[in-house]
Amino acid sequence: MVKSRRKTVRKASFLIAVIVFLAAWGTLSTVKYMKSERLLNATRERALTELGTHLDAISLNLNKCLYASTSPMIANVSTEVWRASTAAKTNLSEITDGEAELSEIYKFLSQVGEYTMTLNEKSAAGKKISKEETAMLLKLSEYSESLSSQINYLISEEQSGGLNFEQVKSTLSDDEESRKLNLGEELDDAGQTMTDYPTLIYDGPFSDNIDTKKSKLIEKQPKISKEEAQKKAADFLGIDETELYFLSECESNLSCYSFYNSDLTISVTKKGGLVSYMLESRFADEATISEKEAIEKAKLFLNTKGYKNVKETYYATIDGICTINFAFYENSVTYYTDLIKVSVALDNGEITGFDSTGYLMNHTRRSNDGKYKYTLETGAKLLNSNIKLKSAEKVFIPTDFGSEIYAYEYHCVASDGQEVLIYIDPETGAEVEILILLYSDNGVLTK
C-alpha cells in the first residue's frame, strides 16, 4: 500500500516536473521567437527604407542622364544608377525573404541598371543617345518616381501598424504598375557590365564640405586672447562686451572662442579675430517683409561688416526665417566655395544668423587667366541639344576633397520646363556636374 502510494507520488512529481519544464521551455521559446521576430522586422524596416532611398537615387540620376551630353558624365550617372539598382535588389531580397526574383520590381531594377550601362558603352564609343533611347530613359525615370512613392507609402503604413510585412511582401511581389511598363527588347538584350569608373569629386555649388583643410585666409594671422575675442564679438553685435559670457573654445581647422547671452551664441576665430558664426534663438511671427527685401537687408548687413564683393546664390525660408547664401564675386567670376550664410527674420527684418565658415576656410586670391581650349561661348555648344541655354557664367566650385575647380556654369531649361545647372571643364569640355533646380514657395534648392 505504501509502495503504491510512493509510486503515485513519484509519478505525480515527475508529471509536475515535466509540465514545469515544458512551460519553461515554451516561455523561453516564445521569448526567443519574439526576439527573433523583432530583429527580423527591424532588418526589414531598414531594408524598406533603404530601398526607397536607392529608388530616389535611380530617378535622380536617370533625370541627369536626360540632360547629359558628354561621355564622362553619362559614365558617372550610369554607374550611379547601376550601383543604386544593385543595392536596391539586395534590399528587396531582405524584404521578400529571398523571393525577390519573382517580383516585377526585381526585374525592373535589373534592367534599368543594365540599360544605363549599355548607353554608357554606346557613349564611350562616340555614339549619340537616340530620341528613342531618351524616351525610354524618361519612361524609366517616371516609373522609378512612382515606385518610390509607393515604397514611401508602404513605409508609413507599416510604421503606423496599417500593414504587416507579409502584406508589404505581397504588394511588392505583385506590382501591377511594373507589369504595365513596356521595357522593350533593348532592355532584355542589354549586357550587364560593370567598369570601375572614377566617382566625380564635385560636391555641388552650395557645399558645406570645408572641414578637410586649413584656412589660407587666417592661418598666418596672429592669435588673440579670449578677452580680445569677446570685444570683437560685442562689436560685431553692437552691444557692450559685458553683455556676453564665455561659453567654450574649440581646437580644429578653424579654432574659435564662443560666447553667449540669453538670446544668442557667437564664435570668433582664435587667429585673426573674425566672427565665424552667430545664431539668435527665436521664433518669427507673421511675415511683414518679402524674401526679396530680406536678401537686400542681408546684403547691406554684409557690406557693413566688410564683405562687399558678394552675390546671392539661393535662399530657403523655414518657419519665417529666410537664409540666404552669398558667394564671393569678383571679375565676373563666382566663387561658390567662399560661402557666407545670412538669416533674416521675415517678421521684422532682423539678422538672426551669420555663418562665414566657408568663406574663412576657402577665401584666397586665385588665378584663372590661363588660355583654355573652350571659352564660355564655345563651351555652350557642348551642351545637350535637347535643352535651351538660359544663362552662363564662370565659377569656382568645391570638390569632395576640400579643393576646388574652375568651371563654366550653364543654367539650362529642358523641354518639360525643368531647370538644371550644368558645369563644364573649360580645358577638357567634360561635364563635371549636373544639378537639378527645385523651386518652391520656400526658396530655390538643388539636388
C-alpha positions in Angstrom: 0.0 0.0 0.0 2.9 2.3 1.0 4.8 1.3 -2.1 1.8 2.1 -4.3 1.4 5.5 -2.7 5.1 6.2 -3.2 4.8 5.3 -6.9 1.8 7.6 -7.3 3.7 10.4 -5.6 6.7 9.8 -7.9 4.6 9.8 -11.0 2.8 13.0 -9.9 6.1 14.7 -9.2 7.5 13.6 -12.5 4.5 14.8 -14.3 4.6 18.2 -12.5 8.4 18.4 -13.3 7.6 17.7 -17.0 4.8 20.3 -17.0 7.1 22.9 -15.4 9.9 22.1 -17.9 7.6 22.3 -20.9 6.1 25.6 -19.6 9.6 27.0 -19.1 10.8 25.7 -22.4 7.7 27.2 -24.1 8.3 30.5 -22.4 11.9 30.6 -23.5 10.9 29.6 -27.0 8.3 32.3 -27.1 10.8 34.9 -25.8 13.4 33.7 -28.4 10.8 33.8 -31.1 9.6 37.3 -30.2 13.2 38.5 -30.0 13.9 36.9 -33.4 10.8 38.4 -34.9 11.7 41.9 -33.6 15.2 41.5 -35.1 13.7 40.4 -38.4 11.2 43.2 -38.5 14.0 45.7 -37.7 16.0 44.3 -40.6 13.0 44.5 -42.9 12.2 48.1 -41.9 15.8 49.2 -42.6 15.7 47.4 -45.9 12.4 49.0 -46.9 13.8 52.5 -46.0 17.0 51.9 -47.9 15.0 50.6 -50.9 13.2 54.0 -51.1 16.5 55.8 -50.8 18.0 53.8 -53.7 14.9 54.3 -55.9 15.2 58.1 -55.3 18.9 57.9 -56.4 17.9 55.9 -59.6 15.3 58.5 -60.5 17.6 61.4 -59.9 20.5 60.0 -62.0 18.1 59.0 -64.8 17.0 62.6 -64.9 20.6 63.7 -65.1 21.3 61.3 -67.9 18.5 63.0 -69.9 20.4 66.3 -69.7 24.0 65.0 -70.2 25.8 65.2 -73.5 29.4 64.1 -72.8 30.7 60.6 -72.2 32.3 61.1 -68.7 29.1 62.5 -67.3 27.0 59.7 -68.9 29.5 57.2 -67.4 29.1 58.8 -64.0 25.3 58.8 -63.8 25.1 55.4 -65.4 27.4 54.0 -62.8 25.3 55.6 -60.0 22.1 54.0 -61.4 23.8 50.6 -61.7 25.1 50.8 -58.1 21.7 52.0 -56.7 19.8 49.3 -58.6 22.2 46.6 -57.3 21.8 47.8 -53.7 18.0 48.1 -54.1 17.9 44.4 -55.3 19.6 43.4 -52.1 17.1 45.4 -50.0 14.2 43.8 -51.9 15.6 40.3 -51.2 15.7 41.1 -47.5 12.1 42.2 -47.5 10.7 39.3 -49.5 12.7 36.5 -47.8 14.8 35.8 -50.9 11.8 35.6 -53.2 12.6 38.9 -54.9 13.3 37.1 -58.2 9.6 36.6 -58.5 8.9 40.3 -58.3 8.4 42.5 -61.3 10.2 45.2 -59.3 13.3 43.0 -59.2 13.2 42.7 -63.0 12.9 46.4 -63.3 15.9 47.0 -61.0 18.0 44.6 -63.0 17.0 46.0 -66.4 17.4 49.7 -65.5 21.0 49.1 -64.4 21.8 47.1 -67.5 20.1 49.6 -69.8 22.0 52.7 -68.5 25.3 50.8 -68.6 24.6 49.9 -72.2 24.0 53.6 -73.0 27.3 54.3 -71.3 29.1 51.9 -73.6 27.5 53.5 -76.6 28.5 57.0 -75.5 32.1 55.8 -74.8 32.2 54.5 -78.4 31.5 58.1 -79.6 27.8 57.5 -80.5 24.9 59.8 -79.5 21.9 58.7 -77.5 18.9 58.5 -79.8 15.5 60.0 -79.3 14.0 56.6 -78.7 16.6 55.9 -76.0 15.9 59.3 -74.4 12.2 58.4 -74.4 13.0 55.1 -72.7 15.1 57.0 -70.0 12.1 59.3 -69.4 9.8 56.3 -69.0 12.1 54.6 -66.6 12.5 57.8 -64.6 8.8 58.3 -64.3 8.3 54.7 -63.2 11.1 54.9 -60.6 9.5 58.0 -59.1 6.1 56.2 -59.0 7.7 53.2 -57.4 9.5 55.4 -54.8 6.2 57.0 -53.8 4.7 53.5 -53.4 7.6 52.4 -51.2 7.3 55.5 -49.0 3.6 54.8 -48.6 4.3 51.2 -47.5 6.9 52.5 -45.0 4.4 54.9 -43.4 1.7 52.2 -43.4 4.0 49.6 -41.8 5.2 52.0 -39.2 1.7 53.1 -38.2 0.5 49.5 -38.0 -1.7 49.6 -41.1 0.2 46.8 -42.8 2.3 43.9 -41.6 5.4 42.7 -43.6 3.5 39.8 -45.1 1.2 42.4 -46.8 4.2 44.5 -47.7 5.9 41.5 -49.3 2.7 40.5 -51.2 2.4 44.1 -52.5 6.0 44.2 -53.7 5.8 40.7 -55.3 2.8 41.6 -57.4 3.3 45.1 -58.6 0.8 45.8 -61.4 2.4 49.1 -62.5 5.7 47.4 -63.3 3.9 44.8 -65.4 2.3 47.6 -67.5 5.8 49.1 -68.1 6.9 48.0 -71.6 10.6 47.8 -71.1 11.3 46.8 -74.7 13.8 44.4 -76.3 16.7 46.8 -75.8 16.5 46.2 -72.1 16.3 42.5 -72.3 19.3 42.4 -74.7 21.5 44.8 -72.6 24.6 43.2 -71.2 25.2 43.7 -67.5 28.7 45.1 -67.5 30.4 47.0 -64.6 33.5 49.1 -65.1 35.3 50.8 -62.2 34.6 54.4 -63.3 36.0 57.1 -61.1 33.4 58.9 -58.9 33.0 62.6 -59.6 34.8 64.7 -57.0 32.4 67.6 -57.1 30.0 68.2 -54.2 27.8 71.0 -55.7 28.0 74.8 -55.7 26.3 75.1 -52.3 28.7 72.7 -50.5 29.4 72.8 -46.7 32.3 70.4 -47.2 35.0 72.7 -45.7 36.4 70.8 -42.7 39.2 68.9 -44.5 41.9 71.7 -44.9 43.4 74.6 -43.2 42.3 78.2 -43.8 44.6 80.2 -46.1 42.8 83.3 -45.0 43.7 83.2 -41.3 46.5 80.6 -40.9 49.1 83.4 -40.8 47.1 85.8 -38.7 48.2 86.5 -35.1 46.4 84.8 -32.2 44.2 86.8 -30.0 43.2 86.3 -26.4 39.8 85.3 -25.1 39.2 88.9 -23.9 40.0 90.3 -27.3 37.7 87.8 -28.9 34.9 88.9 -26.6 35.3 92.5 -27.5 35.3 91.7 -31.2 32.1 89.6 -30.8 30.4 92.5 -28.9 31.5 95.0 -31.6 30.0 92.7 -34.3 26.7 92.6 -32.4 26.7 96.3 -31.5 26.4 95.6 -27.8 28.6 96.1 -24.7 31.1 93.2 -24.1 29.7 92.8 -20.5 26.5 91.5 -22.1 28.4 88.4 -23.3 29.6 85.4 -21.3 32.3 82.9 -22.2 30.9 79.6 -23.4 33.7 77.4 -24.7 36.7 77.2 -27.0 37.4 74.7 -29.7 40.5 73.4 -31.4 40.0 72.4 -35.0 40.9 73.6 -38.5 39.1 76.8 -37.5 39.7 77.2 -33.8 37.3 79.6 -32.1 36.2 81.2 -28.8 32.4 81.0 -28.3 30.3 83.4 -26.2 26.6 83.7 -25.4 23.8 85.6 -23.7 20.1 84.9 -23.2 19.4 85.4 -26.9 22.3 84.2 -29.0 25.6 82.4 -29.4 28.6 83.8 -31.3 32.1 82.4 -32.3 35.3 84.3 -33.0 38.4 82.7 -34.6 41.4 82.5 -32.4 43.6 83.6 -35.3 42.7 87.0 -36.8 39.7 87.5 -34.5 37.0 87.1 -37.3 33.4 86.2 -36.5 32.7 82.8 -38.0 29.2 82.1 -36.6 26.3 83.8 -34.9 22.8 82.5 -34.2 19.9 84.1 -32.4 17.4 81.7 -31.0 13.9 82.9 -31.5 10.7 82.2 -33.5 9.5 84.5 -36.2 5.9 85.9 -36.1 3.8 86.7 -39.2 5.9 87.9 -42.1 5.9 91.7 -42.9 8.7 91.7 -45.4 9.3 89.6 -48.6 12.3 87.3 -49.4 13.5 89.9 -51.9 13.6 92.5 -49.1 15.3 90.0 -46.8 18.0 89.5 -49.4 18.7 93.2 -49.6 18.8 93.5 -45.8 21.3 90.6 -45.7 23.5 92.2 -48.4 23.5 95.5 -46.6 24.5 93.8 -43.4 27.4 92.0 -45.1 28.6 95.3 -46.6 28.7 97.0 -43.2 30.8 94.0 -41.9 33.3 94.4 -44.7 32.0 91.8 -47.1 31.4 93.9 -50.2 32.2 91.6 -53.2 29.4 89.1 -52.7 26.3 88.0 -54.7 23.3 86.0 -53.5 23.0 82.5 -55.0 20.0 80.8 -53.5 17.8 81.0 -50.4 15.4 79.0 -48.3 12.7 80.0 -45.9 11.8 77.9 -42.8 9.5 78.9 -40.1 9.6 82.6 -41.0 13.4 82.7 -41.2 14.9 83.3 -44.6 18.5 82.0 -45.0 20.4 83.4 -48.0 23.7 82.0 -49.4 26.2 84.6 -50.6 29.3 83.7 -52.7 32.4 85.9 -53.2 32.2 87.5 -56.7 35.0 89.3 -58.5 36.0 90.0 -62.1 32.8 88.2 -63.4 33.7 85.0 -61.6 31.5 83.5 -58.8 33.4 81.6 -56.1 30.9 79.2 -54.7 33.5 77.8 -52.3 33.7 81.2 -50.5 30.3 80.9 -49.0 28.6 83.1 -46.4 25.1 82.4 -45.0 22.9 85.1 -43.5 19.5 84.5 -41.9 16.8 87.2 -41.7 13.6 87.1 -39.8 10.7 88.0 -42.1 8.6 89.5 -39.3 10.9 92.5 -38.6 13.9 92.1 -40.9 16.3 91.3 -38.0 19.6 89.4 -38.8 19.2 86.2 -36.8 22.1 84.2 -38.2 25.5 84.5 -39.8 27.9 81.8 -40.9 31.1 82.7 -42.7 32.8 79.3 -42.2 33.0 78.5 -45.9 34.5 82.0 -46.7 37.0 81.8 -43.9 38.2 78.3 -44.9 38.4 78.9 -48.6 38.9 82.6 -49.4 42.3 83.4 -51.1 43.4 85.0 -54.3 43.2 82.7 -57.3 44.2 83.0 -60.9 42.2 81.8 -63.9 44.0 83.8 -66.5 45.1 80.7 -68.5 44.2 80.2 -72.1 41.6 77.4 -72.1 40.5 75.2 -75.0 36.9 76.4 -74.6 35.5 79.8 -74.0 32.3 80.4 -72.2 30.6 80.7 -75.6 32.2 77.7 -77.3 31.6 75.6 -74.2 27.9 76.2 -74.5 28.0 74.4 -77.9 28.9 71.2 -76.0 25.5 71.1 -74.2 22.8 68.6 -74.8 20.9 69.6 -77.9 17.6 68.9 -76.2 17.9 71.7 -73.7 18.0 75.5 -74.0 20.6 77.8 -72.5 19.2 80.4 -70.1 22.5 82.0 -68.8 26.2 81.3 -68.4 28.9 82.3 -66.1 32.4 81.5 -64.8 32.7 79.8 -61.4 34.9 78.1 -58.9 33.2 75.0 -57.3 34.2 72.8 -54.4 35.2 69.2 -54.5 34.8 66.3 -52.1 38.5 66.6 -51.1 38.3 70.2 -49.9 39.8 71.6 -53.1 38.1 73.5 -55.9 38.0 73.6 -59.7 37.3 76.3 -62.2 34.3 75.6 -64.5 31.7 77.1 -66.7 28.2 77.1 -65.2 25.3 76.9 -67.7 21.7 77.5 -66.4 19.5 75.5 -68.8 15.9 74.6 -69.3 14.7 71.3 -70.6 11.7 70.7 -72.9 9.5 69.8 -69.9 10.4 73.1 -68.1 12.8 71.5 -65.7 15.8 73.9 -64.9 19.2 72.4 -64.5 22.8 73.7 -63.8 25.4 72.1 -66.0 29.1 72.6 -65.2 31.8 72.1 -67.9 35.6 72.0 -67.6 36.9 74.8 -69.8 40.0 72.8 -70.7 38.6 69.3 -71.5 35.0 70.2 -72.3 33.8 67.4 -70.0 30.7 67.9 -67.8 31.8 67.9 -64.2 28.4 68.0 -62.6 24.7 68.4 -63.3 22.4 69.9 -60.6 18.6 69.9 -60.9 17.0 73.1 -59.6 14.0 72.9 -57.3 11.7 75.9 -57.0 9.1 76.2 -54.2 7.4 78.8 -52.1 10.2 78.3 -49.6 13.0 79.1 -51.9 15.4 77.7 -54.5 17.3 74.4 -53.8 19.2 71.9 -55.8 19.6 68.1 -55.9 
